[in-house]
Amino acid sequence: MRKYEIMYIIRPDIEQEAVQATVEKFQNIINNGGEITKHDVMGKRRLAYEINKHRDGHYVLVKFNANNTVLTELDRVMKISDEIIRFLITQDVA
């Protein structure tokens, strides 16, 4: 298993319960074949530039160990999820 890091931004116009449900959904995907080493919900912050007519977003940073199948499933679900504005998965070298 390799070390990865993902940061994703959740839409600002959804309720706090929906934000928590979205975070738990992605945690379950990662835990199904991987393990989370660090999870940080950074809260609502202003975006550097407007994305899809949104000026703010809920930032979430997750560091985890996983294999390629977990990574492809996480990428697929992030792309089709309406709650996610933007996401980036990188391989953690440290």
PASE-871748 format. One record per residue: residue number from 0; residue in one letter; x, y negated, z of N, C-alpha, C, O, CB in turn. Coordinates in Angstrom, 2 decimals, m for minus. Each point is the difference from the previous one (the first is absolute). Glycine has a CB too. Example, Ala and Ser with C-alpha at 12.3 -4.5 7.8 and 13.67 -1.06 7.14 Angstrom:
<pt k="0" r="A" n_east="13.19" n_north="5.69" n_up="7.80" ca_east="m0.89" ca_north="m1.19" ca_up="0.00" c_east="0.90" c_north="m1.20" c_up="0.00" o_east="1.04" o_north="0.02" o_up="0.66" cb_east="m2.93" cb_north="1.15" cb_up="0.59"/>
<pt k="1" r="S" n_east="1.54" n_north="m2.22" n_up="m1.97" ca_east="0.82" ca_north="m1.19" ca_up="0.06" c_east="m0.77" c_north="m1.09" c_up="0.73" o_east="0.51" o_north="m1.11" o_up="0.17" cb_east="0.67" cb_north="1.74" cb_up="m2.32"/>
// end
This chain:
<pt k="0" r="M" n_east="0.83" n_north="1.18" n_up="0.00" ca_east="m0.83" ca_north="m1.18" ca_up="0.00" c_east="0.88" c_north="m1.25" c_up="0.00" o_east="1.04" o_north="m0.04" o_up="0.65" cb_east="m2.87" cb_north="1.29" cb_up="0.57"/>
<pt k="1" r="R" n_east="1.40" n_north="m2.24" n_up="m1.95" ca_east="0.73" ca_north="m1.25" ca_up="m0.10" c_east="m0.69" c_north="m1.09" c_up="0.81" o_east="m1.17" o_north="0.11" o_up="0.36" cb_east="2.00" cb_north="0.55" cb_up="m2.63"/>
<pt k="2" r="K" n_east="m0.07" n_north="m1.71" n_up="2.55" ca_east="m0.54" ca_north="m1.14" ca_up="0.74" c_east="m0.55" c_north="m1.03" c_up="m0.98" o_east="0.65" o_north="m0.35" o_up="m0.98" cb_east="0.99" cb_north="0.74" cb_up="2.86"/>
<pt k="3" r="Y" n_east="m2.85" n_north="m0.85" n_up="m1.60" ca_east="m0.64" ca_north="m1.00" ca_up="m0.84" c_east="m0.56" c_north="m1.12" c_up="0.86" o_east="m0.16" o_north="0.13" o_up="1.21" cb_east="m0.41" cb_north="1.62" cb_up="m2.92"/>
<pt k="4" r="E" n_east="0.30" n_north="m2.86" n_up="1.05" ca_east="m0.60" ca_north="m1.15" ca_up="0.65" c_east="m1.08" c_north="m0.54" c_up="m0.94" o_east="0.23" o_north="m0.13" o_up="m1.20" cb_east="1.92" cb_north="m0.43" cb_up="2.47"/>
<pt k="5" r="I" n_east="m3.31" n_north="0.26" n_up="m0.71" ca_east="m1.08" ca_north="m0.57" ca_up="m0.80" c_east="m0.53" c_north="m1.24" c_up="0.69" o_east="m0.21" o_north="m0.01" o_up="1.21" cb_east="m0.39" cb_north="2.29" cb_up="m2.13"/>
<pt k="6" r="M" n_east="0.39" n_north="m3.32" n_up="0.14" ca_east="m0.70" ca_north="m1.18" ca_up="0.49" c_east="m1.20" c_north="m0.19" c_up="m0.89" o_east="0.11" o_north="0.01" o_up="m1.23" cb_east="2.02" cb_north="m1.10" cb_up="2.13"/>
<pt k="7" r="Y" n_east="m3.29" n_north="0.93" n_up="m0.27" ca_east="m1.20" ca_north="m0.27" ca_up="m0.78" c_east="m0.78" c_north="m1.13" c_up="0.63" o_east="0.09" o_north="m0.26" o_up="1.20" cb_east="m0.18" cb_north="2.65" cb_up="m1.94"/>
<pt k="8" r="I" n_east="m0.69" n_north="m3.07" n_up="m0.11" ca_east="m0.78" ca_north="m1.16" ca_up="0.41" c_east="m1.47" c_north="0.33" c_up="m0.21" o_east="m0.42" o_north="0.35" o_up="m1.10" cb_east="2.31" cb_north="m1.96" cb_up="0.52"/>
<pt k="9" r="I" n_east="m2.66" n_north="1.48" n_up="1.65" ca_east="m1.44" ca_north="0.28" ca_up="m0.04" c_east="m0.75" c_north="m1.31" c_up="m0.19" o_east="0.41" o_north="m1.03" o_up="0.53" cb_east="m0.12" cb_north="3.07" cb_up="0.97"/>
<pt k="10" r="R" n_east="m1.37" n_north="m2.00" n_up="m2.26" ca_east="m0.81" ca_north="m1.19" ca_up="m0.27" c_east="m0.39" c_north="m0.72" c_up="1.29" o_east="m0.26" o_north="0.66" o_up="1.01" cb_east="m0.61" cb_north="0.44" cb_up="m3.09"/>
<pt k="11" r="P" n_east="0.82" n_north="m2.43" n_up="2.08" ca_east="m0.33" ca_north="m0.73" ca_up="1.22" c_east="m1.50" c_north="m0.08" c_up="0.30" o_east="m0.38" o_north="m0.35" o_up="1.12" cb_east="2.43" cb_north="m0.96" cb_up="m1.51"/>
<pt k="12" r="D" n_east="m2.89" n_north="1.61" n_up="m0.58" ca_east="m1.43" ca_north="m0.21" ca_up="0.18" c_east="m0.76" c_north="1.21" c_up="0.54" o_east="m1.23" o_north="0.02" o_up="m0.02" cb_east="1.39" cb_north="m1.64" cb_up="m1.82"/>
<pt k="13" r="I" n_east="0.56" n_north="2.64" n_up="2.31" ca_east="m0.68" ca_north="1.15" ca_up="0.59" c_east="0.12" c_north="m0.07" c_up="1.52" o_east="0.89" o_north="m0.65" o_up="0.53" cb_east="m0.41" cb_north="2.06" cb_up="m2.58"/>
<pt k="14" r="E" n_east="m1.40" n_north="m0.74" n_up="2.74" ca_east="m0.06" ca_north="m0.04" ca_up="1.46" c_east="1.19" c_north="0.73" c_up="0.62" o_east="0.67" o_north="0.79" o_up="m0.65" cb_east="m3.17" cb_north="m0.89" cb_up="0.53"/>
<pt k="15" r="Q" n_east="2.75" n_north="m0.19" n_up="1.41" ca_east="1.13" ca_north="0.60" ca_up="0.71" c_east="m0.16" c_north="1.51" c_up="0.10" o_east="1.00" o_north="0.73" o_up="m0.06" cb_east="m0.71" cb_north="m2.86" cb_up="1.36"/>
<pt k="16" r="E" n_east="m1.52" n_north="2.62" n_up="m1.14" ca_east="m0.22" ca_north="1.45" ca_up="0.06" c_east="0.36" c_north="0.66" c_up="m1.32" o_east="0.53" o_north="1.12" o_up="m0.01" cb_east="m2.37" cb_north="m1.48" cb_up="1.69"/>
<pt k="17" r="A" n_east="1.55" n_north="m0.30" n_up="m2.79" ca_east="0.34" ca_north="0.54" ca_up="m1.32" c_east="1.51" c_north="m0.02" c_up="m0.21" o_east="0.55" o_north="0.90" o_up="m0.64" cb_east="m2.76" cb_north="m1.68" cb_up="m0.25"/>
<pt k="18" r="V" n_east="2.89" n_north="m0.23" n_up="1.42" ca_east="1.46" ca_north="m0.04" ca_up="m0.07" c_east="0.59" c_north="1.19" c_up="0.76" o_east="0.90" o_north="0.67" o_up="m0.50" cb_east="m0.94" cb_north="m3.20" cb_up="0.31"/>
<pt k="19" r="Q" n_east="m0.48" n_north="2.77" n_up="1.39" ca_east="0.48" ca_north="1.13" ca_up="0.80" c_east="m0.29" c_north="1.33" c_up="m0.68" o_east="0.83" o_north="0.91" o_up="0.04" cb_east="m1.17" cb_north="m2.27" cb_up="2.04"/>
<pt k="20" r="A" n_east="m0.82" n_north="1.48" n_up="m2.70" ca_east="m0.34" ca_north="1.24" ca_up="m0.72" c_east="0.92" c_north="0.22" c_up="m1.19" o_east="0.39" o_north="1.13" o_up="m0.29" cb_east="m2.77" cb_north="m1.38" cb_up="1.02"/>
<pt k="21" r="T" n_east="2.73" n_north="m0.83" n_up="m1.43" ca_east="0.91" ca_north="0.11" ca_up="m1.14" c_east="1.39" c_north="0.43" c_up="0.45" o_east="0.62" o_north="0.85" o_up="m0.63" cb_east="m1.94" cb_north="m2.62" cb_up="m0.57"/>
<pt k="22" r="V" n_east="1.80" n_north="1.18" n_up="2.29" ca_east="1.31" ca_north="0.36" ca_up="0.54" c_east="0.01" c_north="1.48" c_up="0.42" o_east="0.96" o_north="0.71" o_up="m0.29" cb_east="m0.61" cb_north="m3.10" cb_up="1.08"/>
<pt k="23" r="E" n_east="m1.41" n_north="2.84" n_up="m0.13" ca_east="m0.07" ca_north="1.40" ca_up="0.42" c_east="m0.07" c_north="0.95" c_up="m1.19" o_east="0.54" o_north="1.10" o_up="0.05" cb_east="m1.68" cb_north="m1.84" cb_up="2.04"/>
<pt k="24" r="K" n_east="0.46" n_north="0.32" n_up="m3.16" ca_east="m0.10" ca_north="0.84" ca_up="m1.20" c_east="1.39" c_north="0.25" c_up="m0.58" o_east="0.32" o_north="1.13" o_up="m0.37" cb_east="m2.62" cb_north="m2.05" cb_up="m0.11"/>
<pt k="25" r="F" n_east="3.12" n_north="m0.13" n_up="0.39" ca_east="1.34" ca_north="0.18" ca_up="m0.56" c_east="0.93" c_north="0.71" c_up="0.98" o_east="0.92" o_north="0.70" o_up="m0.44" cb_east="m1.26" cb_north="m2.76" cb_up="m0.92"/>
<pt k="26" r="Q" n_east="0.12" n_north="1.91" n_up="2.66" ca_east="0.78" ca_north="0.76" ca_up="0.97" c_east="m0.27" c_north="1.50" c_up="m0.14" o_east="0.92" o_north="0.81" o_up="0.08" cb_east="m0.97" cb_north="m2.78" cb_up="1.50"/>
<pt k="27" r="N" n_east="m1.21" n_north="2.33" n_up="m1.80" ca_east="m0.35" ca_north="1.40" ca_up="m0.16" c_east="0.61" c_north="0.60" c_up="m1.26" o_east="0.41" o_north="1.16" o_up="0.00" cb_east="m2.53" cb_north="m1.59" cb_up="1.22"/>
<pt k="28" r="I" n_east="2.19" n_north="m0.36" n_up="m2.28" ca_east="0.63" ca_north="0.50" ca_up="m1.24" c_east="1.48" c_north="0.27" c_up="0.24" o_east="0.53" o_north="1.02" o_up="m0.44" cb_east="m2.20" cb_north="m2.32" cb_up="m0.96"/>
<pt k="29" r="I" n_east="2.34" n_north="0.38" n_up="2.10" ca_east="1.43" ca_north="0.18" ca_up="0.27" c_east="0.22" c_north="1.18" c_up="0.95" o_east="0.92" o_north="0.79" o_up="m0.22" cb_east="m0.54" cb_north="m3.25" cb_up="m0.13"/>
<pt k="30" r="N" n_east="m1.20" n_north="2.59" n_up="1.39" ca_east="0.17" ca_north="1.08" ca_up="0.98" c_east="m0.32" c_north="1.36" c_up="m0.58" o_east="0.34" o_north="1.02" o_up="0.61" cb_east="m0.88" cb_north="m2.64" cb_up="1.17"/>
<pt k="31" r="N" n_east="m0.12" n_north="1.68" n_up="m2.92" ca_east="m0.30" ca_north="1.27" ca_up="m0.66" c_east="1.20" c_north="0.41" c_up="m0.85" o_east="m0.07" o_north="m0.04" o_up="m1.23" cb_east="m2.42" cb_north="m0.48" cb_up="1.22"/>
<pt k="32" r="G" n_east="3.57" n_north="0.92" n_up="0.65" ca_east="1.21" ca_north="0.42" ca_up="m0.71" c_east="1.19" c_north="m0.88" c_up="0.27" o_east="1.08" o_north="0.25" o_up="m0.54" cb_east="m2.53" cb_north="0.67" cb_up="m1.19"/>
<pt k="33" r="G" n_east="1.29" n_north="m1.93" n_up="2.55" ca_east="1.11" ca_north="m0.89" ca_up="0.34" c_east="m0.13" c_north="m0.45" c_up="1.45" o_east="m0.87" o_north="0.48" o_up="0.73" cb_east="1.03" cb_north="m1.26" cb_up="m3.11"/>
<pt k="34" r="E" n_east="0.70" n_north="m0.12" n_up="2.79" ca_east="m0.07" ca_north="m0.51" ca_up="1.37" c_east="0.32" c_north="m1.49" c_up="0.01" o_east="0.92" o_north="m0.45" o_up="m0.69" cb_east="m0.28" cb_north="2.71" cb_up="1.61"/>
<pt k="35" r="I" n_east="m1.40" n_north="m3.01" n_up="m0.15" ca_east="0.20" ca_north="m1.45" ca_up="0.12" c_east="1.02" c_north="m0.26" c_up="1.10" o_east="m0.13" o_north="0.49" o_up="1.12" cb_east="m2.24" cb_north="m0.96" cb_up="m1.91"/>
<pt k="36" r="T" n_east="3.40" n_north="m0.31" n_up="0.46" ca_east="1.01" ca_north="m0.35" ca_up="0.99" c_east="m0.23" c_north="m1.37" c_up="0.61" o_east="0.35" o_north="m0.24" o_up="1.15" cb_east="1.26" cb_north="1.67" cb_up="m2.38"/>
<pt k="37" r="K" n_east="m2.20" n_north="m2.35" n_up="0.46" ca_east="m0.31" ca_north="m1.34" ca_up="0.51" c_east="m1.23" c_north="m0.51" c_up="m0.72" o_east="m0.13" o_north="0.13" o_up="m1.22" cb_east="2.56" cb_north="m0.60" cb_up="1.76"/>
<pt k="38" r="H" n_east="m3.34" n_north="m0.13" n_up="0.23" ca_east="m1.23" ca_north="m0.53" ca_up="m0.57" c_east="m0.24" c_north="m1.38" c_up="0.60" o_east="m0.04" o_north="m0.14" o_up="1.22" cb_east="m0.94" cb_north="2.46" cb_up="m1.55"/>
<pt k="39" r="D" n_east="0.84" n_north="m3.33" n_up="m0.51" ca_east="m0.14" ca_north="m1.36" ca_up="0.49" c_east="m1.09" c_north="m0.72" c_up="m0.79" o_east="0.15" o_north="m0.27" o_up="m1.19" cb_east="2.28" cb_north="0.23" cb_up="1.86"/>
<pt k="40" r="V" n_east="m3.55" n_north="m0.27" n_up="0.01" ca_east="m1.04" ca_north="m0.82" ca_up="m0.59" c_east="0.36" c_north="m1.44" c_up="0.34" o_east="m0.11" o_north="m0.43" o_up="1.15" cb_east="m1.69" cb_north="2.26" cb_up="m0.96"/>
<pt k="41" r="M" n_east="2.22" n_north="m2.57" n_up="m1.20" ca_east="0.53" ca_north="m1.35" ca_up="0.22" c_east="m1.08" c_north="m1.06" c_up="0.11" o_east="0.28" o_north="m1.14" o_up="0.38" cb_east="1.74" cb_north="1.84" cb_up="m1.61"/>
<pt k="42" r="G" n_east="m3.24" n_north="m0.34" n_up="0.91" ca_east="m1.12" ca_north="m0.93" ca_up="0.14" c_east="m0.23" c_north="m0.81" c_up="m1.26" o_east="0.59" o_north="0.25" o_up="m1.05" cb_east="m0.11" cb_north="m0.37" cb_up="3.47"/>
<pt k="43" r="K" n_east="m1.36" n_north="m0.86" n_up="m2.28" ca_east="m0.38" ca_north="m0.83" ca_up="m1.14" c_east="1.02" c_north="m1.11" c_up="m0.19" o_east="0.31" o_north="m0.75" o_up="0.92" cb_east="m2.75" cb_north="1.26" cb_up="m0.52"/>
<pt k="44" r="R" n_east="2.96" n_north="m0.60" n_up="m1.63" ca_east="1.00" ca_north="m1.00" ca_up="m0.34" c_east="m0.33" c_north="m0.62" c_up="m1.35" o_east="m0.75" o_north="0.56" o_up="m0.79" cb_east="2.49" cb_north="0.68" cb_up="2.10"/>
<pt k="45" r="R" n_east="m1.18" n_north="m2.39" n_up="m1.54" ca_east="m0.20" ca_north="m0.71" ca_up="m1.26" c_east="0.92" c_north="0.60" c_up="m1.06" o_east="1.17" o_north="0.28" o_up="0.26" cb_east="m1.83" cb_north="m2.40" cb_up="0.97"/>
<pt k="46" r="L" n_east="0.12" n_north="2.31" n_up="m2.42" ca_east="0.79" ca_north="0.53" ca_up="m1.12" c_east="0.89" c_north="m1.10" c_up="m0.58" o_east="m0.31" o_north="m1.18" o_up="0.12" cb_east="m1.51" cb_north="2.86" cb_up="m0.63"/>
<pt k="47" r="A" n_east="2.91" n_north="m1.29" n_up="m0.10" ca_east="0.90" ca_north="m0.98" ca_up="m0.62" c_east="m0.66" c_north="m0.63" c_up="m1.23" o_east="0.26" o_north="m1.16" o_up="m0.32" cb_east="1.73" cb_north="2.46" cb_up="1.15"/>
<pt k="48" r="Y" n_east="m2.83" n_north="m0.53" n_up="m1.51" ca_east="m0.75" ca_north="m0.50" ca_up="m1.15" c_east="m1.33" c_north="0.74" c_up="m0.05" o_east="m0.15" o_north="1.06" o_up="0.61" cb_east="2.28" cb_north="m1.61" cb_up="m1.89"/>
<pt k="49" r="E" n_east="m3.07" n_north="0.00" n_up="0.56" ca_east="m1.34" ca_north="0.56" ca_up="m0.07" c_east="0.00" c_north="1.30" c_up="m0.80" o_east="0.57" o_north="0.06" o_up="m1.09" cb_east="m1.54" cb_north="m2.37" cb_up="1.27"/>
<pt k="50" r="I" n_east="0.31" n_north="3.34" n_up="0.37" ca_east="m0.14" ca_north="1.29" ca_up="m0.67" c_east="m1.49" c_north="0.32" c_up="m0.06" o_east="m0.65" o_north="0.11" o_up="1.04" cb_east="2.94" cb_north="0.70" cb_up="m0.24"/>
<pt k="51" r="N" n_east="m2.82" n_north="m0.67" n_up="m1.99" ca_east="m1.42" ca_north="0.32" ca_up="m0.20" c_east="m0.92" c_north="m0.94" c_up="0.78" o_east="m0.97" o_north="0.44" o_up="0.61" cb_east="1.61" cb_north="1.95" cb_up="m0.98"/>
<pt k="52" r="K" n_east="m0.32" n_north="m3.66" n_up="0.33" ca_east="m0.76" ca_north="m1.06" ca_up="0.67" c_east="0.00" c_north="0.11" c_up="1.52" o_east="m0.89" o_north="m0.53" o_up="0.66" cb_east="m0.52" cb_north="0.43" cb_up="m2.67"/>
<pt k="53" r="H" n_east="2.41" n_north="0.78" n_up="2.58" ca_east="0.16" ca_north="0.10" ca_up="1.45" c_east="1.24" c_north="m0.79" c_up="0.41" o_east="1.05" o_north="0.11" o_up="m0.64" cb_east="m2.18" cb_north="2.17" cb_up="0.70"/>
<pt k="54" r="R" n_east="1.02" n_north="m3.07" n_up="1.00" ca_east="1.12" ca_north="m0.79" ca_up="0.50" c_east="0.62" c_north="0.62" c_up="1.26" o_east="1.12" o_north="m0.34" o_up="0.35" cb_east="m2.18" cb_north="m1.70" cb_up="m1.32"/>
<pt k="55" r="D" n_east="0.33" n_north="2.95" n_up="1.65" ca_east="0.46" ca_north="0.65" ca_up="1.22" c_east="m0.10" c_north="1.51" c_up="m0.18" o_east="m0.59" o_north="0.50" o_up="m0.96" cb_east="m0.12" cb_north="m2.48" cb_up="2.38"/>
<pt k="56" r="G" n_east="1.29" n_north="2.71" n_up="m0.45" ca_east="m0.12" ca_north="1.45" ca_up="m0.02" c_east="0.49" c_north="0.60" c_up="1.29" o_east="0.79" o_north="m0.62" o_up="0.72" cb_east="m0.51" cb_north="0.61" cb_up="m3.19"/>
<pt k="57" r="H" n_east="m0.73" n_north="1.22" n_up="2.78" ca_east="0.45" ca_north="0.74" ca_up="1.18" c_east="1.20" c_north="0.85" c_up="m0.43" o_east="m0.14" o_north="0.91" o_up="m0.81" cb_east="m2.22" cb_north="m0.86" cb_up="1.83"/>
<pt k="58" r="Y" n_east="3.53" n_north="m0.35" n_up="m0.46" ca_east="1.22" ca_north="0.71" ca_up="m0.36" c_east="0.20" c_north="1.22" c_up="0.89" o_east="m0.23" o_north="m0.07" o_up="1.21" cb_east="1.24" cb_north="m2.08" cb_up="m2.00"/>
<pt k="59" r="V" n_east="m0.58" n_north="3.27" n_up="0.18" ca_east="0.29" ca_north="1.22" ca_up="0.74" c_east="1.32" c_north="0.57" c_up="m0.53" o_east="0.18" o_north="0.13" o_up="m1.21" cb_east="m2.66" cb_north="0.35" cb_up="1.60"/>
<pt k="60" r="L" n_east="3.39" n_north="m0.15" n_up="0.54" ca_east="1.30" ca_north="0.58" ca_up="m0.35" c_east="0.09" c_north="1.37" c_up="0.65" o_east="m0.23" o_north="0.14" o_up="1.20" cb_east="1.33" cb_north="m2.43" cb_up="m1.40"/>
<pt k="61" r="V" n_east="m0.76" n_north="3.32" n_up="m0.60" ca_east="0.11" ca_north="1.37" ca_up="0.50" c_east="1.32" c_north="0.58" c_up="m0.49" o_east="0.31" o_north="m0.05" o_up="m1.19" cb_east="m2.84" cb_north="0.35" cb_up="1.23"/>
<pt k="62" r="K" n_east="3.30" n_north="0.27" n_up="0.90" ca_east="1.19" ca_north="0.78" ca_up="m0.36" c_east="m0.33" c_north="1.45" c_up="0.30" o_east="m0.55" o_north="0.32" o_up="1.05" cb_east="2.16" cb_north="m2.25" cb_up="m0.55"/>
<pt k="63" r="F" n_east="m1.27" n_north="2.82" n_up="m1.44" ca_east="m0.39" ca_north="1.39" ca_up="0.15" c_east="0.96" c_north="0.92" c_up="m0.74" o_east="0.74" o_north="m0.43" o_up="m0.88" cb_east="m3.12" cb_north="m0.27" cb_up="1.12"/>
<pt k="64" r="N" n_east="2.34" n_north="1.98" n_up="0.13" ca_east="0.74" ca_north="1.06" ca_up="m0.67" c_east="m1.02" c_north="0.86" c_up="m0.72" o_east="m1.00" o_north="0.42" o_up="0.59" cb_east="2.89" cb_north="m0.43" cb_up="1.14"/>
<pt k="65" r="A" n_east="m1.66" n_north="0.29" n_up="m3.00" ca_east="m0.96" ca_north="0.80" ca_up="m0.76" c_east="0.67" c_north="0.61" c_up="m1.22" o_east="1.11" o_north="m0.38" o_up="m0.38" cb_east="m2.99" cb_north="m1.08" cb_up="1.17"/>
<pt k="66" r="N" n_east="1.18" n_north="2.42" n_up="m1.39" ca_east="0.48" ca_north="0.58" ca_up="m1.25" c_east="m0.73" c_north="m0.66" c_up="m1.16" o_east="m0.82" o_north="m0.90" o_up="0.20" cb_east="1.34" cb_north="3.10" cb_up="0.95"/>
<pt k="67" r="N" n_east="m0.22" n_north="m1.76" n_up="m2.35" ca_east="m0.50" ca_north="m0.65" ca_up="m1.20" c_east="m1.51" c_north="0.15" c_up="m0.17" o_east="m0.64" o_north="m0.90" o_up="m0.56" cb_east="2.85" cb_north="1.32" cb_up="m0.47"/>
<pt k="68" r="T" n_east="m2.80" n_north="0.67" n_up="1.48" ca_east="m1.44" ca_north="0.19" ca_up="m0.17" c_east="m0.79" c_north="m1.00" c_up="0.83" o_east="m1.03" o_north="m0.51" o_up="m0.46" cb_east="1.43" cb_north="2.92" cb_up="0.01"/>
<pt k="69" r="V" n_east="0.05" n_north="m2.69" n_up="1.66" ca_east="m0.65" ca_north="m1.01" ca_up="0.84" c_east="0.12" c_north="m1.37" c_up="m0.64" o_east="m0.94" o_north="m0.79" o_up="0.01" cb_east="1.43" cb_north="2.15" cb_up="2.06"/>
<pt k="70" r="L" n_east="0.66" n_north="m1.64" n_up="m2.62" ca_east="0.25" ca_north="m1.29" ca_up="m0.62" c_east="m0.89" c_north="m0.23" c_up="m1.22" o_east="m0.54" o_north="m1.09" o_up="m0.18" cb_east="2.90" cb_north="1.20" cb_up="0.99"/>
<pt k="71" r="T" n_east="m2.52" n_north="0.90" n_up="m1.65" ca_east="m0.85" ca_north="m0.16" ca_up="m1.18" c_east="m1.46" c_north="m0.15" c_up="0.38" o_east="m0.73" o_north="m0.76" o_up="m0.63" cb_east="2.37" cb_north="2.10" cb_up="m0.69"/>
<pt k="72" r="E" n_east="m2.09" n_north="m0.61" n_up="2.34" ca_east="m1.38" ca_north="m0.12" ca_up="0.46" c_east="m0.25" c_north="m1.38" c_up="0.61" o_east="m1.05" o_north="m0.61" o_up="m0.24" cb_east="0.97" cb_north="3.09" cb_up="0.66"/>
<pt k="73" r="L" n_east="1.02" n_north="m2.98" n_up="0.37" ca_east="m0.12" ca_north="m1.33" ca_up="0.60" c_east="m0.04" c_north="m1.07" c_up="m1.08" o_east="m0.80" o_north="m0.94" o_up="0.09" cb_east="2.00" cb_north="1.74" cb_up="1.96"/>
<pt k="74" r="D" n_east="m0.37" n_north="m0.68" n_up="m3.05" ca_east="0.02" ca_north="m0.95" ca_up="m1.11" c_east="m1.32" c_north="0.02" c_up="m0.77" o_east="m0.53" o_north="m1.05" o_up="m0.36" cb_east="3.03" cb_north="1.34" cb_up="0.18"/>
<pt k="75" r="R" n_east="m3.03" n_north="0.89" n_up="m0.06" ca_east="m1.26" ca_north="0.14" ca_up="m0.72" c_east="m1.16" c_north="m0.64" c_up="0.76" o_east="m0.81" o_north="m0.72" o_up="m0.58" cb_east="1.67" cb_north="2.84" cb_up="m0.45"/>
<pt k="76" r="V" n_east="m0.95" n_north="m1.85" n_up="2.33" ca_east="m1.10" ca_north="m0.53" ca_up="0.80" c_east="0.12" c_north="m1.51" c_up="0.16" o_east="m1.02" o_north="m0.70" o_up="0.01" cb_east="0.87" cb_north="2.89" cb_up="1.21"/>
<pt k="77" r="M" n_east="1.37" n_north="m2.70" n_up="m1.09" ca_east="0.20" ca_north="m1.45" ca_up="0.12" c_east="m0.46" c_north="m0.72" c_up="m1.27" o_east="m0.59" o_north="m1.08" o_up="0.07" cb_east="2.52" cb_north="1.47" cb_up="1.48"/>
<pt k="78" r="K" n_east="m1.66" n_north="0.21" n_up="m2.70" ca_east="m0.37" ca_north="m0.64" ca_up="m1.27" c_east="m1.51" c_north="m0.08" c_up="m0.18" o_east="m0.49" o_north="m0.97" o_up="m0.60" cb_east="2.60" cb_north="1.81" cb_up="m0.37"/>
<pt k="79" r="I" n_east="m2.87" n_north="0.13" n_up="1.45" ca_east="m1.43" ca_north="m0.01" ca_up="m0.22" c_east="m0.78" c_north="m0.60" c_up="1.16" o_east="m1.22" o_north="m0.13" o_up="m0.08" cb_east="1.52" cb_north="2.12" cb_up="m1.34"/>
<pt k="80" r="S" n_east="0.37" n_north="m2.34" n_up="2.50" ca_east="m0.67" ca_north="m0.57" ca_up="1.17" c_east="m0.33" c_north="m1.47" c_up="m0.24" o_east="0.86" o_north="m0.78" o_up="m0.41" cb_east="0.35" cb_north="2.41" cb_up="1.91"/>
<pt k="81" r="D" n_east="m2.45" n_north="m2.00" n_up="m1.23" ca_east="m0.44" ca_north="m1.39" ca_up="m0.19" c_east="0.48" c_north="m0.91" c_up="1.12" o_east="0.05" o_north="m1.22" o_up="m0.19" cb_east="m2.03" cb_north="2.08" cb_up="m1.04"/>
<pt k="82" r="E" n_east="2.31" n_north="m0.31" n_up="2.38" ca_east="0.41" ca_north="m0.83" ca_up="1.14" c_east="1.42" c_north="m0.54" c_up="m0.15" o_east="0.35" o_north="m0.99" o_up="0.65" cb_east="m1.87" cb_north="2.33" cb_up="0.77"/>
<pt k="83" r="I" n_east="2.33" n_north="m0.72" n_up="m2.25" ca_east="1.41" ca_north="m0.36" ca_up="m0.13" c_east="0.18" c_north="m1.03" c_up="m1.09" o_east="m0.43" o_north="0.19" o_up="m1.14" cb_east="1.11" cb_north="2.09" cb_up="1.94"/>
<pt k="84" r="I" n_east="m0.02" n_north="m3.41" n_up="m0.44" ca_east="0.32" ca_north="m1.03" ca_up="m0.99" c_east="1.28" c_north="0.38" c_up="m0.74" o_east="0.05" o_north="m0.01" o_up="m1.23" cb_east="m1.16" cb_north="m1.77" cb_up="2.65"/>
<pt k="85" r="R" n_east="2.14" n_north="2.12" n_up="m0.65" ca_east="1.31" ca_north="0.30" ca_up="m0.57" c_east="0.72" c_north="0.98" c_up="0.93" o_east="m0.21" o_north="m0.04" o_up="1.21" cb_east="0.34" cb_north="m2.24" cb_up="m2.34"/>
<pt k="86" r="F" n_east="0.72" n_north="3.15" n_up="0.57" ca_east="0.81" ca_north="0.90" ca_up="0.82" c_east="1.33" c_north="0.27" c_up="m0.69" o_east="0.13" o_north="m0.16" o_up="m1.21" cb_east="m2.20" cb_north="1.23" cb_up="2.17"/>
<pt k="87" r="L" n_east="3.05" n_north="m0.66" n_up="m0.15" ca_east="1.31" ca_north="0.35" ca_up="m0.53" c_east="0.59" c_north="1.12" c_up="0.85" o_east="0.08" o_north="m0.11" o_up="1.23" cb_east="0.27" cb_north="m2.25" cb_up="m2.09"/>
<pt k="88" r="I" n_east="0.06" n_north="3.44" n_up="0.20" ca_east="0.65" ca_north="1.12" ca_up="0.67" c_east="1.46" c_north="0.01" c_up="m0.42" o_east="0.31" o_north="0.01" o_up="m1.19" cb_east="m2.47" cb_north="1.35" cb_up="1.26"/>
<pt k="89" r="T" n_east="3.06" n_north="m1.36" n_up="0.91" ca_east="1.43" ca_north="0.04" ca_up="m0.28" c_east="0.63" c_north="1.14" c_up="0.80" o_east="m0.52" o_north="0.40" o_up="1.04" cb_east="0.57" cb_north="m2.90" cb_up="m1.51"/>
<pt k="90" r="Q" n_east="1.07" n_north="3.00" n_up="m0.03" ca_east="0.76" ca_north="0.98" ca_up="0.72" c_east="0.88" c_north="m0.72" c_up="1.00" o_east="0.74" o_north="m0.91" o_up="m0.36" cb_east="m0.78" cb_north="2.52" cb_up="m1.60"/>
<pt k="91" r="D" n_east="m0.05" n_north="m1.21" n_up="3.22" ca_east="0.75" ca_north="m0.65" ca_up="1.09" c_east="1.40" c_north="0.60" c_up="0.03" o_east="0.16" o_north="1.21" o_up="0.15" cb_east="m2.28" cb_north="m1.62" cb_up="1.21"/>
<pt k="92" r="V" n_east="3.12" n_north="m0.43" n_up="m1.50" ca_east="1.38" ca_north="0.49" ca_up="m0.04" c_east="0.65" c_north="0.01" c_up="1.37" o_east="1.03" o_north="0.66" o_up="0.18" cb_east="m0.87" cb_north="m1.52" cb_up="m2.49"/>
<pt k="93" r="A" n_east="m0.72" n_north="0.16" n_up="3.26" ca_east="0.61" ca_north="m0.07" ca_up="1.34" c_east="m0.54" c_north="1.06" c_up="0.92" o_east="0.41" o_north="0.07" o_up="1.16" cb_east="m0.10" cb_north="m2.49" cb_up="m1.47"/>
// end
